[in-house]
Amino acid sequence: MRIVKRLLFCVWMLGVVACTHTVVDDVYSARGQDSRIKYIIIHYTGENQEDSLRILTEQQVSAHYLITDESPVRVLQLVPESQRAWHSGESYWGKDSQLNGISIGIEIVNSGQRKNAMGDEAWQPYSSEQIERLILLLKDIQQRHQITPEHILGHSDVAPLRKIDPGPNFPWQWLAQEGLGRWYDEDRVVQLMQYYQQKGLPSAEKVQQNLRKLGYFIEPHGKWDSDNRQVLQVFQMHYRPLRYDGVLDAQTAAIIEDLIQTDKKSLFNN
């Protein structure tokens, strides 16, 4: 009798467990869907490889991928793409904010800005192998999530008042040539520079409005205060890394205007 009761109890328990687990049938798939991921944010770690890996795996900061500086270079996945990595912090681009939830973060082992043997500030270069591995990774992520080139950004682009990585040594033009970023037309920029040199620079308010249209978090109040100069400096670091002093000049104004015109043409063609 006890055996029968135990068997009945087991059958009842199996029924309870089955009722609490919904069976999901995924035979159908809706056409109206896309990826939650809109951005790829590129960082440098600011540390050596050992410390970078320790910080990104043991502390309250993380990234989906880490590109090492060893030989051969490795790409380490630290967070699944389906999960949110804590890499961009307080961040903005266009109408989007808090980009952790809609972006994939890639860290590259690079010390950033350090003092050299002479005591001068110097930026560590990226190795060609690091960038080649990065390009392969970016193309894979871009294809899977259908990310537009202008949404491949640096940490400094989305947090210009807090961050300066990946720094002026990062080869944005090389990435853009691979379809992995926004860039300008050099011939048109030369023509625009000549125009501004003859007619004068556009107003501070217009330039700030254009930076806002490009996606940068800036207050277009027409003054070059410390915050707005820092945003301009970050822009220059991305598009004119040989001089990033935060001062508006003909070349900077021309690059901004060309990018705005390119965006308008792209919007019209779409």
N, C-alpha and C positions, 0 to 999 in steps of 0.2 A: 504493500500500500504506500509505504514511504517513497519507494522508487517511482511509482506512478505520480505521486504528488510533485516530486522533484522534476520529473519530465514535463508535467503540465506547467510548473512554474517557469522552467526554462523556455518553453514554447511561448508563454505569455511575455517574458522579458524580451525575447527576440522580436515579438510583435510591437512592443513599446519602442524599442530601438529603431525598428523599421519606420514607424510612424513619425519619429522625430527627425528623420533624414529625408529631405525632399529629393526625389529623383528628377534630375534636370535633363531634358532632351534638347541637344544642341544641333539637331539635324538641319534647322533653318538658320539663315544668316541675313540680317537686314542690310540693305544697300546703303542706307543713310547712316554712315558711321565713318569715323577717321581716328587717327591717333590722338591721344591726349597731349603728346609731346609737340611743342611748338618751337623750342629753342635748343641749341647746343651752346653751352658756356665753357670757354677754355680758360684755364688757370695755370699759373706756375705754383709750385709748392712752397718756394722760399726756404726749403730745407734740403739736406742731403737725402739720399734714397732711404736709408735706414730710418731716419727720423720721420720722413714723409709717410712711410708705410705705417709706422707706429701711431702717428697722429691721426691718420685717416681711418685707422681700424680700431683705435682704442679710445678716442676722445669724441666730443660732441660736434664733430665735423666729418664730412665724408664726401665721396665722389663716386660716380658710377665706374669710372675707369681711371687707372693710374698708368702713365707711360714712364718707364724707367729710363735711367741714363747709363745703364750698363751696356756691355757689348757681348752678345747682340741685345738690342733693345727688346723689352717685353712689354706687352699690354696686359695689365692685370685688371680683372673685373672685381670690384669691391662691393658693389650694390647692384642687384638685378634691375634692369630697366623698368620693370613693372613697379618698383618701389621708389619712394622719394628719397633722394640723397640730400644731405644738408651741406650744400656747397655755395650757394649764391647769397644767402642771407637776405637782408633788406635790399630789394632790387627792383628795377623798373625798366620797362622798354615799351614805348608807345603807350597803349592803353592798359597794358598788363603790369601787374606788380606781384611781388613775392613769387619769384619765378621758380623756386625749388620744385613746386608741384607740376610744372609744365615744361621742364627742361631736363636735359641730360648733362651732367657735369663731367668734364675731363680735366684731370690734373696732370701736369708734366713736371717731372723732377727737374728743377732748375732753381738755383739759389736766388735769382732775381738780382737786386742791387746790393753790391757788397764793396767794401774798400779793397783796392788792389795793393800790391806790394809797396807802391809809392804813397799809399794813404789816400788816393783819390777814389771817388765813387765810380764804380764800373758795373756794367750789366753783363751777367753771364750769357754767352751765346747758347742757342739751341743747336744740337747736332743735326746734321742732315738726316741721319737715320731716325731720330726722334720724329722729325717732321714727316718723313716718308711713311712711318707707321701711323702717325696721326691722320694723314690724308686717307689712307686705306680705311681706318676706323670711321672717319667722318663720312666717307662715301657710303659705307655700309649703313650707318645710322640714318643718314639723310635719305637714302633710298627706302628704308623700311618705314620711316615715319613721315616721309614726304615733306621734309623741312626745306623751306626756301633759303637761298643763299644769304639773304640779308638777315636771317635769324640765326646765323652762326656768328657768335659774338665773344668778346672777351669779358672777363669779370669787371674790368674797369669801365667798359661800355655801359653795363647795367647797374653799376654802383660807383659812379664817377667821383663822389665825394668821400668814398671810403677806400677804394682799391686802385691799384696801378698795374696789376697783372692782367695779361701776360707780359707787359712791358714793351719797350721800343725795339727790342731785338726779335720780337716775334714776327715771322714773315707773312704778314697778311696778304701781300700782293701775290705771293706764291700760291697761297690757298685760293685766292680769287681766280687765278688762272686755271685752277682745277674745278671751278664752279662751286667753290666752297666759301663764298663771302662776297661782299659788295666791294667794288672798286670804281675808280673814276677813269675817264678818258683823258690821257695826258695831253693830246693835241688840243682838245677843247679847253682844258685847264690853262694852257699857255695863252690861248686867245682871250679867255676871260681875265687872266692876269693883266694882259695888256690893256684891256678895257678899264679895269679898276685902277690901274696906274695912271691912266689918262683922265678918267672921270671922277675918281675918288672911291673910297670903300663904301659898301652899303652900310646902313645904319646898324648900330648894335642891336636894336630891337628886331630888325629883319633877320639878321644872322642868327639870333637866339631863337626866333620863331622857326627858322629853317632847321636848326639843330633839333628842335622839338619835333618837327615833322619827320625827321630822320629816325627818331625814336629816343633821343637822349632826354634824361630827366633834368630840365632846366627851366628856370623862371624867366620868361621873355619880357623883363621889365625895362630893358634898354640900358642897363648899367653893367659895367664889367666889374662887379664886386668879386670878392675872393671865391665864392662858390661858382659863379658863372665862368670865371677865368679857369677854374679847375676843370670844369666840363670841357671847355675849349682845349685845354691842355691834353685831356684824355683823347679827344678827337684827333688832335695833332699826333699824339703818340701812335694812334692806329693808322692814320693815313699819310702822315709826314714825319716819320720817326727821327729824321736827322735834326729837327728843331721843334721842340715842344715846350715853348715858353709861356703858352697861354695868352699870347698877344695876337690880336687879329691883324693879319697882313693880307696882301693881294693874293698870295698863293693859297692861304687857308680859305679865304672867302671864295676863291674860284673853285676849289675842290668841293666845298659845301654846295655851291650853286650847281655844279655839274651833277653831283649826286642827287640833288632835288629834281633836276630836269630829267635825269635817267629814271627816277622813280615815277615821274609823271608819264613818261613814255611807256613804261612797263605797265602802269595802271590802265592806260588807254588801250594798249594792245590786248590786255586781258578782258 
